[in-house]
Amino acid sequence: MTATARVTADAAPAPRGHGRAGVTRAVIALGGNAMTAPDGRARPEDQIAAITRAAGPIAEVVATGAEVVLTHGNGPQVGNLLVKNELAATVVPPVPLDWCVAQTQATIGAMLLDALPPALARRGVPRPVAALVTRTRVDPADPKLREPAKPIGRYLPAEQARVMVEHGQVWRDYGAKGWRRVVASPEPVEILDAAPVSALLANGFVVVAAGGGGIPVVRDADGTVRGIEAVIDKDLTAALLARMVGADVLVIATDVPAVSLRYGTPAAEPIGRVDVRTLRRWQAEGHFADGSMGPKVEAACRFVESGGRRAAIAGLDTIAEAVAGRAGTVIEGSS
Amino acid sequence: MTATARVTADAAPAPRGHGRAGVTRAVIALGGNAMTAPDGRARPEDQIAAITRAAGPIAEVVATGAEVVLTHGNGPQVGNLLVKNELAATVVPPVPLDWCVAQTQATIGAMLLDALPPALARRGVPRPVAALVTRTRVDPADPKLREPAKPIGRYLPAEQARVMVEHGQVWRDYGAKGWRRVVASPEPVEILDAAPVSALLANGFVVVAAGGGGIPVVRDADGTVRGIEAVIDKDLTAALLARMVGADVLVIATDVPAVSLRYGTPAAEPIGRVDVRTLRRWQAEGHFADGSMGPKVEAACRFVESGGRRAAIAGLDTIAEAVAGRAGTVIEGSS
């Protein structure tokens, strides 16, 4: 719990109930399935089609009267940008990983700006939509910065990976699949651009923010803020953003209807409503895999433990019900 | 003047004096020199250094008490992205030109988010800064969409250009330099995301918006908004944005201290204060080159003709004085 404690100490959360009295303020984190084809392809047309489909469930949440902040992942998109960097490196200067994250915020943000207004209009809630470039501050002393562990981009044969290692990158051997780059994934400490999110929410906007976990930056001793080569987990960032904008509810949309115990075994059992203490116990027992459900469960627990009313992990199609606590795995405070 | 007339008819401008009473609201358009090294190089470190330098003059404008919207060009940045698209096309899907524009909004926006707060703090005006993803609508019937004329990206030998032409692109022979891609540059008709700019200005933010002329989109007959393969002139977009957010002043920052008559000849003569009718006459006489000063002069004229108090075209170092009408070429209404 050290990480959570540090976040709590460091960031300046907005007071709860920052929105209109009695109105739910929800942060919705969209997973990769909201932005790629069912087979995982991520051509521009695949991304546009997926986001157009996702706009319907999002508009349903807005139609309940909730104030909504959207955030999203960007794995395949950043992977593609890294490949372009590599293949063009002798002709144009490669850009750092924080720039790649920024680039995906704008392309995914623009697709949401195109797709949401028609979906909102169809449901009779013609609310304006805005997309913000958003930076997430991390601690330069975070030990995770020194232990790259998050695989990213494409697999390469050993001899090609070796060239990238000579250029200072960290690559790991994944056996038959080949080698893959691993990058640091530090803890989010502060959403530096949370203030415009709150201002736009208060003005009636649906806000897209902190995509891809936010652009990773550190603040140097002299106050300078600068990007770093890292990616931040988008669900952990969503939990922090939710707290900083005074949201009541955090919904993590994914491609399964709920979190399961003993996932992938014949004894798998979906979790419905659960108190955060029980979920932490199951987490400690190792029920939730590091690279998939683990960060979502961790993000949900952090949000509720820091005072959030409710977190839910649910299928994209049921996010409106999940906001109300009636679908997915719903996590609430321990009584 | 047909283009101006259409823009006036089509867009819904905010009323003048939309900001605080008596407070100047200024849109500042940053040119390429604010984002690249003096020799034109655009590696990430060159861009960060240039934007850090530009932050000083921008902060000076804010320190005068003005409300400030920043917009910016993106030529070298988009050029680099196009090269990456080409060189990686067999491995990852190329993305369309509107996505490239979006990508540059986020990287340049993030650099401004990093660079401005320290500059503002040094001048005692710690205003918050926000960067928005911004789309600019164009008319699908704009004849400029059918006549690609804006050169973009790198020069290639004829045989390589021919391959791109076979893929549907338009390339033009520039003689000894080689061939270069030309793209459509339609008229901006509406800044679709002007509303969040106004909302953030009203909440005290310095706002970065509509970079690279905005992400070019069209609205289909069924209401669908979608990106198109084009780039929009950043100064014409700045003039439209200034009108839509009810700005008093438009300043176009560039790498010369003022507009000149007979530029590049021994009889060159810088223009100081000028009324818009006189400037239009000089424009008609051919004083301002298409690819350089032409669009800046056109943008300044449009802004003043549509009711803007003052436009200025000035060196980056003098933008605070230019906002006040005391530096650069200052264009005001004809009396």
Interface residues (C-beta under 8 A of the other chain):
Chain A: A42 R43 P44 I48 G79 N80 V83 K84 N85 E86 L87 A88 V91 V92 P93 V95 P96 D98 W99 A102 Q103 Q105 A106 T107 G109 A110 L113 D114 P117 P118 A121 P128 A130 A131 L132 V133 R135 R154 L192 D193 A195 P196 A199 L200 N203 F205 V208 I215 V217 G223 T224 V225 R226 G227
Chain B: A42 R43 P44 I48 G79 N80 V83 K84 N85 E86 L87 A88 V91 V92 P93 V95 P96 D98 W99 A102 Q103 Q105 A106 T107 G109 A110 L113 D114 P117 P118 A121 P128 A130 A131 L132 V133 R135 R154 L192 D193 A195 P196 A199 L200 N203 F205 V208 I215 V217 G223 T224 V225 R226 G227
